[in-house]
Amino acid sequence: MSVSSRQAFGGGLVRDDEGKMIFAYYKEFGECDVLMVEGLSLLHGLRLCLQREVHLLRVEVDSATLVEPVTTNALAKSPLRNVVREVRWILGQLSGQLRHVFRERNAASDALASLQLGQDNFWIEF
């Protein structure tokens, strides 16, 4: 996730259990705050997994503030509430688990988010 000049960008990688990349994505979200772009980027990646029937996910994000309302029954503040609700639903459909990791472990996703490519991208291989 990256916020620059009031524009928000997200990215992520999906890997198999051996660490090999299944796909990667980059998406621009326009003007929104840091927590919202974290949620929207996560939601975008989960929607891609749902479309491609990628199950048994172990999802790692570097925002503890986002993980807390998703993994507990706490209500998130609006407008994040609907994002959290859909993230929970998709995780249930995909038998996924969400956990917090430190930013250093999430460096590849952060690098994707900072590309500022000017359009959404999806890669199956590099």
Buried (B, 14 or more C-beta within 10 A) or exposed (E): BBBEEEBBBBBBBBEEEEEEBBBBBBBBBEEBEBBBBBBBBBBBBBBBBBEEEBEEBEBBBBBEBBBEBBBEEEEBEEEBEEBBBBBBEBBEEBEBEBEBBEEEEBEBBBEBBEEEEEEEBEEEEE
